[in-house]
Amino acid sequence: MPRFRERPGQTHCLPSTQTSSDLNSLIANRYIIQQRLGKGSFGTVYLVKDTKAVAADRLKVLKEIPVGDLKPNETVHAIQEAQLLSQLNHPAILKFYTSFLERDAFCIITEYCEDKDLDCKLEELKHTGRTLSEPQVCEWLCQLLLGVHYIHQRRILHRDLKAKNIFLRKNIVKIGDFGVSCLLMGSCDLATTFTGTPYYMSPEALSHRGYDSKSDIWSLGCILYEMCCLVHAFEGQNFLAVVLKIVEGPTPSLPETYSQQLNSLMQSMLEKDSSRRISAADALRSRFIEESLQSMKHKFFSLTLRDKSMGGERDASQILRALQKKVHLQTLRERSEVQKMSPRERMRLRKLQAADEKARKMKKIVEEKYQENHLRMQEYKSKNFQKVSVDVLKVRTEGGVNKTQPIQSETPKGNSELAGSISHLSDKMCKSLSKDHAIPEDPQVAEAFYSVDEFESCSEADSDGEEDSEDNLPTDPSCQTFGQDSDLEAMIRHMEKVLDGDSDGAEAEEEKPQLGSLGVNSMNTSMAEGRIERMRQSVCRRLGEEVFLKVYDYLKQARQRQESEESIKQALNQLVEKPSDCFEVDQLLYYEELLLAAQENTSIHEKILESTQPLGVVIYNCYNSVNTPVFAQSAVRVQSGRSVRCGRDSRITAVPLIARSHQP
Ligand SMILES: Nc1ncnc2c1ncn2[C@@H]1O[C@H](COP(=O)(O)OP(=O)(O)OP(=O)(O)O)[C@@H](O)[C@H]1O
């Protein structure tokens, strides 16, 4: 029974049990449900209108998670950790606004991404027989790396990176569902295993050897593979087959249509030994990614310029461009010398002329921007900010070029990097676009102008913002302008920091606690029980209760007997039409084993907490039904060196805190 209801007339209207008081009723005194976006393993997702936000920010997402079974301290813990998430601010990370409790539900408010998630996008491509081009893959990969680098610097792990958790908004990817699983399940490694599908899980997470920042990188490697091949990096008939492929199978390669550099980067992300796996920081420093960042910077820069200057006239300019292209082609056809040219030469001529035209337009825009910057600097100066070196700008206006970038360090905080980047690029542009040179001379600028991809992607980028309608409460176009903190601008700032070798927020590293550091680092078993129950119900519905029970009983015994995958497949063939339908039953059994192990550990925690004093670390070593060792560790109060035996064949050994980082 949904706790919240949608407004009538929406796409996914809920049953007509709505009462008039539900309609328009405000949630947390400010949100109104617009429509249901979907249901995930934790709860239901709604599009809401934030009545207290400015027009451009009004549409948000509310994730409603039933917490009926949560103990009060677990709820408080989740809210405390949610506060940490709201401090994150990066264009590649879905903005987490706030969380609160309402009608027995834990509610999370996040940014709304109108272009859905990456999983949907890849499915769509698969169905239409298309693939992503390498520049597009690289662009999204760079953004993801920037986002992951940002959180890792703050000692925060995502723990559930997958295509479904990557959202798209105006061609910018946003890492979402950020830490939601940790908020609710607890942040220990067992909880991580519980959070989702195994496809993206690293070998170390699956074999419970601990989850760290490199495990997030593994998941990112899986996402990279999926962006290129539109299938999971590690596929299998059943749950354990996938697990085995991840832990022991060979590392997959990208098809030859993708470059060798991209392939080797992916392979270094899918290195089974986590200590040899590349980190986000190292990946960003690699030559290949650095080049991608550079070209993205140029692309973003020209897009930002165009957004500002063409804003409302987008449609008109598109029509104009199409007309110009037509006239241009007619002219070409009429010219006899052109007819003598080879198709390649004609193509080149066409590109050069288009670039000339674009360069003329850009020059005009840059000159305007330049004037605007100049005025803005003067304004800052008059407002008694720190001394601003307007002289440098004057020198530039007169045609001189000053290599220093005083604007960057002298503008007020927040605009400084942007102003620096604008002035730096404006400087380059102005130099290249001086009267004598209609086409830019600077190789970087010229590359941006002549890039085929850029020409060809113009219309796509332009159409991005076109779905604005009153109902959709569009993003204010002015959001993508200079001086305002749009995603594009923020992304450029982050890219520049990385390209400049800046630590990008590392100064905060010591102060900011890692997500999951509040409270006891254990699994929230009531949430896990809820998840198992929902999973059981969903599989039951799909297979039918009778078949489900048969498959469940058979698989449970087969796993205990350690039967081979082949004989399991044959037996399942007798029970169901498609053995792959039993994937989730297998996963369910695995989760049940983990939950059992976690519950045993919890009760032992409690006993130890009652009886002992010094702080130490307990390392558990127990086995689940498929004989996979389950290791878990947690800081609790125990007597150093004490050894405790617990139920079944589990063994517990207490060791000093210093041993925390070692695996048993
Ligand atoms: N911020 C958002 N903007 C736009 N759509 C969203 C947003 N968050 C979630 N959705 C959509 O809502 C639906 C449910 O999302 P949710 O994250 O709860 O589940 P899921 O990702 O499908 O599964 P899981 O809970 O296992 O991760 C999905 O279709 C998702 O694309």
The ligand as an SDF file (V2000), in Angstrom:
LIG
                    3D

 31 33  0  0  0  0  0  0  0  0999 V2000
   16.9170   10.9810   -9.4830 N   0  0  0  0  0  0  0  0  0  0  0  0
   16.1830   10.3220  -10.3860 C   0  0  0  0  0  0  0  0  0  0  0  0
   15.8190   10.9340  -11.5260 N   0  0  0  0  0  0  0  0  0  0  0  0
   15.0840   10.2680  -12.4620 C   0  0  0  0  0  0  0  0  0  0  0  0
   14.6560    8.9990  -12.3210 N   0  0  0  0  0  0  0  0  0  0  0  0
   14.9820    8.3370  -11.1940 C   0  0  0  0  0  0  0  0  0  0  0  0
   15.7700    8.9610  -10.1710 C   0  0  0  0  0  0  0  0  0  0  0  0
   15.9320    8.0640   -9.1610 N   0  0  0  0  0  0  0  0  0  0  0  0
   15.3150    6.9350   -9.5510 C   0  0  0  0  0  0  0  0  0  0  0  0
   14.7270    7.0890  -10.7610 N   0  0  0  0  0  0  0  0  0  0  0  0
   13.9770    6.0660  -11.5050 C   0  0  0  0  0  0  0  0  0  0  0  0
   13.0690    5.4430  -10.6140 O   0  0  0  0  0  0  0  0  0  0  0  0
   13.0380    4.0340  -10.8490 C   0  0  0  0  0  0  0  0  0  0  0  0
   13.2820    3.2830   -9.5370 C   0  0  0  0  0  0  0  0  0  0  0  0
   14.5950    3.6060   -9.0900 O   0  0  0  0  0  0  0  0  0  0  0  0
   15.3270    2.9020   -7.8720 P   0  0  0  0  0  0  0  0  0  0  0  0
   16.6740    3.5180   -7.7540 O   0  0  0  0  0  0  0  0  0  0  0  0
   14.4760    2.9000   -6.6670 O   0  0  0  0  0  0  0  0  0  0  0  0
   15.3910    1.3960   -8.2920 O   0  0  0  0  0  0  0  0  0  0  0  0
   16.3200    0.6170   -9.2670 P   0  0  0  0  0  0  0  0  0  0  0  0
   17.5670    1.4100   -9.5380 O   0  0  0  0  0  0  0  0  0  0  0  0
   15.4760    0.2470  -10.4370 O   0  0  0  0  0  0  0  0  0  0  0  0
   16.6720   -0.6920   -8.4460 O   0  0  0  0  0  0  0  0  0  0  0  0
   17.5790   -0.8280   -7.1180 P   0  0  0  0  0  0  0  0  0  0  0  0
   16.7820   -0.3510   -5.9730 O   0  0  0  0  0  0  0  0  0  0  0  0
   17.8330   -2.2960   -7.0520 O   0  0  0  0  0  0  0  0  0  0  0  0
   18.8250   -0.0360   -7.3100 O   0  0  0  0  0  0  0  0  0  0  0  0
   14.0540    3.7320  -11.9250 C   0  0  0  0  0  0  0  0  0  0  0  0
   13.3930    3.6040  -13.1490 O   0  0  0  0  0  0  0  0  0  0  0  0
   14.9240    4.9610  -11.9560 C   0  0  0  0  0  0  0  0  0  0  0  0
   15.4340    5.2170  -13.2630 O   0  0  0  0  0  0  0  0  0  0  0  0
  1  2  1  0
  2  3  1  0
  2  7  2  0
  3  4  2  0
  4  5  1  0
  5  6  2  0
  6  7  1  0
  6 10  1  0
  7  8  1  0
  8  9  2  0
  9 10  1  0
 10 11  1  0
 11 12  1  0
 11 30  1  0
 12 13  1  0
 13 14  1  0
 13 28  1  0
 14 15  1  0
 15 16  1  0
 16 17  2  0
 16 18  1  0
 16 19  1  0
 19 20  1  0
 20 21  2  0
 20 22  1  0
 20 23  1  0
 23 24  1  0
 24 25  2  0
 24 26  1  0
 24 27  1  0
 28 29  1  0
 28 30  1  0
 30 31  1  0
M  END
$$$$
